[in-house]
Amino acid sequence: MRIAVDYLNDSDGNVKAVQLPLRDWQKVLAELKRYEQALKLRSDLKDALKDVEKMRAGKASKQTLHEFLADL
């Protein structure tokens, strides 16, 4: 994604802010949301696999599908 960015500088020439078109900002936010969803899914899958390992080792009780769905 190519974005047109304008830099806002203070009187000493230090960059203090950036400005970009609203349409580009909305694209950035949409992309960020997709990344956040992917990271959440990855984290949830890791947790689920840890739970399965605990169940297989006998360190956690197993759930029926009905119990699992009721917890949602």
VOZADREN-724985 format. One record per residue (C-alpha): residue in three letters; chain; z, y, x. Coordinates in nm, 2 decimals. Layout:
<sites>
+------+-----+--------+--------+--------+
: type : mol :     c3 :     c2 :     c1 :
+------+-----+--------+--------+--------+
:  ALA :   A :      Z :      Y :      X :
...
+------+-----+--------+--------+--------+
</sites>
This chain:
<sites>
+------+-----+--------+--------+--------+
: type : mol :     c3 :     c2 :     c1 :
+------+-----+--------+--------+--------+
:  MET :   A :   0.00 :   0.00 :   0.00 :
:  ARG :   A :  -0.10 :   0.33 :   0.15 :
:  ILE :   A :   0.11 :   0.63 :   0.05 :
:  ALA :   A :   0.05 :   1.00 :   0.11 :
:  VAL :   A :   0.38 :   1.14 :   0.24 :
:  ASP :   A :   0.47 :   1.50 :   0.31 :
:  TYR :   A :   0.77 :   1.57 :   0.54 :
:  LEU :   A :   1.01 :   1.85 :   0.48 :
:  ASN :   A :   1.16 :   2.00 :   0.79 :
:  ASP :   A :   1.45 :   2.24 :   0.85 :
:  SER :   A :   1.41 :   2.55 :   1.06 :
:  ASP :   A :   1.47 :   2.35 :   1.38 :
:  GLY :   A :   1.19 :   2.11 :   1.30 :
:  ASN :   A :   1.41 :   1.82 :   1.20 :
:  VAL :   A :   1.28 :   1.60 :   0.92 :
:  LYS :   A :   1.52 :   1.64 :   0.63 :
:  ALA :   A :   1.33 :   1.48 :   0.34 :
:  VAL :   A :   1.00 :   1.32 :   0.24 :
:  GLN :   A :   0.79 :   1.39 :  -0.06 :
:  LEU :   A :   0.54 :   1.16 :  -0.22 :
:  PRO :   A :   0.33 :   1.16 :  -0.54 :
:  LEU :   A :   0.52 :   1.03 :  -0.85 :
:  ARG :   A :   0.26 :   0.75 :  -0.90 :
:  ASP :   A :   0.32 :   0.63 :  -0.54 :
:  TRP :   A :   0.70 :   0.64 :  -0.60 :
:  GLN :   A :   0.67 :   0.44 :  -0.91 :
:  LYS :   A :   0.47 :   0.18 :  -0.72 :
:  VAL :   A :   0.74 :   0.17 :  -0.45 :
:  LEU :   A :   1.01 :   0.12 :  -0.71 :
:  ALA :   A :   0.81 :  -0.16 :  -0.88 :
:  GLU :   A :   0.76 :  -0.34 :  -0.54 :
:  LEU :   A :   1.13 :  -0.30 :  -0.46 :
:  LYS :   A :   1.22 :  -0.45 :  -0.80 :
:  ARG :   A :   1.00 :  -0.76 :  -0.73 :
:  TYR :   A :   1.17 :  -0.80 :  -0.39 :
:  GLU :   A :   1.51 :  -0.77 :  -0.54 :
:  GLN :   A :   1.42 :  -1.04 :  -0.80 :
:  ALA :   A :   1.29 :  -1.27 :  -0.53 :
:  LEU :   A :   1.61 :  -1.23 :  -0.32 :
:  LYS :   A :   1.82 :  -1.30 :  -0.63 :
:  LEU :   A :   1.62 :  -1.61 :  -0.71 :
:  ARG :   A :   1.65 :  -1.73 :  -0.35 :
:  SER :   A :   2.03 :  -1.67 :  -0.35 :
:  ASP :   A :   2.07 :  -1.85 :  -0.68 :
:  LEU :   A :   1.87 :  -2.15 :  -0.55 :
:  LYS :   A :   2.08 :  -2.16 :  -0.24 :
:  ASP :   A :   2.40 :  -2.16 :  -0.45 :
:  ALA :   A :   2.26 :  -2.43 :  -0.67 :
:  LEU :   A :   2.17 :  -2.65 :  -0.38 :
:  LYS :   A :   2.52 :  -2.61 :  -0.24 :
:  ASP :   A :   2.66 :  -2.71 :  -0.58 :
:  VAL :   A :   2.44 :  -3.03 :  -0.58 :
:  GLU :   A :   2.56 :  -3.12 :  -0.23 :
:  LYS :   A :   2.92 :  -3.08 :  -0.35 :
:  MET :   A :   2.85 :  -3.30 :  -0.65 :
:  ARG :   A :   2.68 :  -3.57 :  -0.44 :
:  ALA :   A :   2.98 :  -3.57 :  -0.20 :
:  GLY :   A :   3.22 :  -3.61 :  -0.50 :
:  LYS :   A :   3.38 :  -3.27 :  -0.43 :
:  ALA :   A :   3.27 :  -3.12 :  -0.76 :
:  SER :   A :   3.23 :  -3.26 :  -1.11 :
:  LYS :   A :   2.89 :  -3.31 :  -1.26 :
:  GLN :   A :   2.77 :  -3.13 :  -1.57 :
:  THR :   A :   2.56 :  -3.26 :  -1.85 :
:  LEU :   A :   2.24 :  -3.06 :  -1.94 :
:  HIS :   A :   2.41 :  -2.96 :  -2.27 :
:  GLU :   A :   2.71 :  -2.82 :  -2.07 :
:  PHE :   A :   2.49 :  -2.64 :  -1.83 :
:  LEU :   A :   2.29 :  -2.47 :  -2.10 :
:  ALA :   A :   2.60 :  -2.37 :  -2.29 :
:  ASP :   A :   2.72 :  -2.18 :  -1.98 :
:  LEU :   A :   2.40 :  -1.97 :  -1.98 :
+------+-----+--------+--------+--------+
</sites>
